[in-house]
Amino acid sequence: MSDLWLLTPQFFELPEPALGGVVPAGSAVNGPHAIGDRSAGSLARVHRPIADFAEAAVRGGHRPISVAGDCCASIPVLAGLRRAGVEPVLVWIDAHADFNTPETSPSGFLGGMPLAMIVGRGPLGLCDSVGLRPLPEDRVWLIDGRDLDPLERVAVDGSALRRTGMAGLATLRLDAPVHLHLDIDVIDAAEAPGNNYPVPGGPSVAETVAACRAFVGANRIAAISVSGWNGALDGDGRTQAACARVLAAMTASP
């Protein structure tokens, strides 16, 4: 199975050209789109091409790899997979659970809500716009989610999400195709500082690379989605380099 890459060089409505530094030359490009806000209607202009790309890639016998600036862009990747007839387990590698709803979020930040939306919690406009029905919670693994808001933690603890750390990812074996999602902020902030919401206390780049390599070598990866970094905060390029190393491990041939 060959990989097909799609670059969406934006963070919600904001262009993020630095993300192009980790995709192969000749990759398909989606945007940046000129949208004025983060409403479901506006973001649909960004998300529908991602869903269509993922669906077409799978139907053509390829593996879609989506690189974008925010975790909400994982929603259309999952939608495209399922449209093509693949019912995956979602492995969500992120320092944050992204399991807030408007009722639990202290800030109301949309980027803290996509995993909740995917399982049918909170506002579902982003999912509806690409035809994504809720994924059962017990088909989701949250990897190294360590920075949770208080009410978000209550929601995660009361959910059927499965959880483990980066070391657990290395030994995880699943009996279903996998949608593998990475937010690069999972890496310890000392090694990948160029994120909007860096979190200390995480795995090193080397530990993340090793765990991802072990996981993809033992599981069937049907799609990969990546939420990248803030180029303006990555003055020395360390975070881009970290993302490139992890992506190389995630896309390595078994």
N, C-alpha and C positions, 0 to 999 in steps of 0.2 A: 504494500500500500504506500503510495507516494503522498507527500505532504503538499497541501496548497495553503498559501499564506495570504492573509488579509490584514492590512494595516489601516486602522482608523485613527488618524493622528489628531485626536482631540480628547479633552477632558470635559465631558458634558458639552457645553456650548463654546468652550474655549479651545482654540487650536493648540496642539502640543506636537510640534514638528520633531522634537528630539526622539520620539518613539521610533522613527524610521531608522535609527541606528542599530536596531537589533533584528531587523527583518532582512531576508535575502534580497539581493538586487532582482528587480523584475516582479516583485510581489504585487498583488492587486492592492489598490488603494481606494478607500472609502472616505471621501471628504478631504479636508475638513468642510463640514456643512455650516452654512450661515443660519444659525437658529438663535432666537432671542431669549429663550428661557429653558427651564428644565421640566416643563410640562410633558405629559405623556405624548401629546400631539406633536410637539416640537421634536422630542427625542425619537419619535417613530421615523423621522427622516434619516436619522443616523442608524437606527436599529434594524429597520426592514432590509436594507442591503446586506447586513451581516447575517440575518436569518436566511435570506435567499442564497447567499454564498455558501453557508454551512450545509444547507439542504442539497444544493447542486453538487458540492464536493462529495458528500457521502453517496449520493445517487450515482456519481461517476466513479465510485470505487476509491476515492481519495480520503485523506484525513484533513479536516479543516483546522487551521491554526490561526487564531484571531488575536491580534495585539492592539490594545486600545488603552485609553487613559484612565478609565474608571471601571469599577466592578459591575455596574449596571449593564455594560456591554456584553457580559456573559449571558444575560437573559436571551438575546436572540440566537446565540450559538446553540444553547440548549434547545430552543424552539426549532431551529433548523434540523438538528439531529433527530428530534422526535417526529418532525414532519416526514423525514426520510425513513421512518420506521424503526429507529434505534431507541430502545428504552434503557438509558444508561443509569449507572450510579454516578452521582456527582461528588467529586472529591474537591473540597474547597480549602485551599491552602492560603491562610490569611491570618495576620496578627489580630484582626478584628473579626467578629462573628458576622457582621453585616446583617444582624437579625433584629434590628430595631423596626418599629412601626411609628407612625406619628404620635401614638399615645405613649410610647416608651422612650423616645429619643429626646435627650436634653436639648439638642441643637436643631432638630428637624432636617439634618443633612441627608439628602437622598442617597448618597453613596454609602450610608450606613444601613440601608434597607434591602438590597437586592436579594439576599438569601432568604429573608422573610417572605418577600414577594414570590420567589420561586416556589415555596412550599404552600402558598395560598394565604399568607398573612398580610395584613395591611392593604394599602391601595394596590390594585392589580392592573392599573391602566397600562403600564409598561409591558406586562405580560400579555394582556389582551391585544395590544397593538401588533404583536407578532404571532398571535395564536397559541400562546403557551398555556397549557392547563397545569394546575399545581402538580408538582412532583412530591410523592409521599416522603415524609420526613425521614423515615427509616432507610431511604435510598440516598441519604446525604451523609458524608463524612466531613466533619470540620477538623482541619489539621492545624494545630498550634494556635488556635484562637485564644489569645491571652489578655486582650485589652477590651473588656466588655463594660458597657454602661450598666448601672445597677439594675434597672428594670429589664434591660436586655438580658442580663445574666439570669434573672428569674425566668424569662421566657425560654432561654436555651436549656436551662436545667429542667424545665417542665416539658420540653419537647421530646420527640423521638429521634433527634439527631444523634448520630454516632460521633465520638470524639477520640482523638489521640494526638500525640505530639509528633514532632518530625522523626524521632527515632521509631515511633510506631508506624509511620508511613512506610518506612523502609521494609517492614516485614508484613505489610498489609497485602492480602491476597483476596481478590474479589472474583465472583463467578458471573460477572456481567460486564458488558462494555463500559468504559469509564469516560466521562467528561471531566477532564482534569483542569481545574481553574487555579491560577496562581495570582495573588497580589504580592508584588515584590516587597511590600513592607513587612512580610513575614520574617525577613532576614533582620537580624539585630541591627538597630539603628546606627551602631558604631561602624558597621561595614556597608550599610546601604542608607545613607542619611538623606538622600534627595527625594524624600516623600513628603506629601502634605501632612501626613499623620504618622511620623516615625515612632516606633515602639521599641524600647530597650528590652533586654532579657530574652531575645530570640536566638534562633540557631545561627551559626556562622554561614557564610557562603559555602564553604567546603562541606559542612554538614548537610546543607540543603541540597547541594549538587549530589552528594552521595545517596541521600534518601530518595531523591527523585529518580536517579539512575536505577537504583534497586527496584523501585516501584514500577517504573515503566518496563523494566526487563521481565517482570513477572505478571503483568496484567495487559489486557487489551485496551489500548488508549484510542477511543473513537474520535475524540476532539480535544483540543487544547485552547483555553482562553487565558489571556494574560492581561492584568491591569498593571501598567507601567508606572513610571516615576514622573516627577515634576522637573523638567529640564532646567528651569531657572534656579532650582535648588541643588543642582548636581554639578557644581562648578568644576570639580576635579574629575568628573566622569566615573567615579567609583560605582555609583548606583547603576548606571548603564552597563558597565562591565559586569557587575554582579548579575544583572538580568540576562545578559548574553550568555553567561556561563550556565545559569540554571536552565535557560531555554535549550541550550545545546544538550544538556543532560536529559531533558524531557523529550526531546525529539530524536535521541540516539536510537539507532537500530538495535533490537535485542541481540 
